[in-house]
Amino acid sequence: ATTAAGSGHPSSCCSAADLVAALFFSVMRYDPKNPRCPGSDRFVLSKGHAAPLLYAAWAEAGLFDKADLLTLRTLTSDLEGHPTPRLPFVDVATGSLGQGLSAGVGMALDAKRLAKSSARVYVLMGDGESVEGSVWEAAEIARHEGVDNLCAIVDVNRLGQSDPTMLQHDMEAYRARWTGFGWQAIVVDGHDVEALLAAFDQAAGTKGRPTVILARTLKGKGISFVEDRPDWHGKALKKGDELDRALAELANGLNANATAPEIRRPSGSGVTPPPPKALAPPSYKPTDSVATREVFGAALVALGDANPLVVALDADVKNSTFTEAFGKRFPDRFFENFIAEQNMVGAAVGLAACGRSPFAATFACFLTRAHDFIRMAAISHAYVKLMGSHAGVSIGEDG
């Protein structure tokens, strides 16, 4: 597919191919003909440049014809270079690295606290993107919330775009970092399917904290002249001898005795919220003088009363933005993110992907920290509402 397109990231797909195969054809519960079936496990490809791998998995599952894979990156195809929710099996747009785990936190919170569903959330990340601070914002919140239905997978293939990663294949250093953040960390050979299945089974049986599977892999796995080579990032193989040799080597590595994959189906959809009702009108008189942020807090409570899908997110300023009133009224629908604005917006996107109507509020100047999350939320067509008070234009009474 990448050769036909003349661009893409085949080496990044190869390193994670065994991870995705194990997930899609032994671990995850979903309907291959209805990707958004309620109660399904959710998968987020945080390393969005490996999109051809995601597309291949869904084609193998039978959602669309495998021949369509060869339309990758063409103008009239929805199979873009990075995944977007234009596709029915993509919940959030990815590709701007370091954002997938935050969305996964929002999805896990929805399943655990709101939908009361047994659905699990899997987020496949690259080792290079784990340098992003937003990853550790999400890791901290996930531990605090105890979302044991969240499983991150880090594809530790050692190589970044231009240089090797800082830790390369130091798996014990990765384990120490994630363990230090309170996660269960499992180090595994990312090309040993039996070991992967055992790790996913251990993750599913763990209660009270999230799990990260640290998979040691090789970039370009299965192609001898690409494998673990630093100069193949983002390069498609050339048509002719180069492609033919690669395909022959990959075919030679297949298990001739492999059985047909088994796709597990969802077990239940969880709690269905009641329908919305009419919104109560405001009680203010035209002559009343009320702070706009206070009015926002009151309006948010009124919206929460009217619509059970409305949820609110805060970044440790709820007593200034007046979202604390919503939190007191609807504690199960209020999500405290502490001082982590990027994760707040990313988690809101994840909640929106699950059908919620999130309102995220903080001081306006702090929202600029999450600018790229807001950009990707727009690409995701995520139905999120962001409120910024205290714009900081002056340093008077709170700006």
Beta strands, then each sheet from edge to edge (+ up, - down):
strand 1: 42-45
strand 2: 121-126
strand 3: 150-156
strand 4: 184-189
strand 5: 211-216
strand 6: 310-314
strand 7: 334-336
strand 8: 357-363
strand 9: 385-389
sheet 1: 1+ 2+ 3+ 5+ 4+
sheet 2: 7+ 6+ 8+ 9+
end
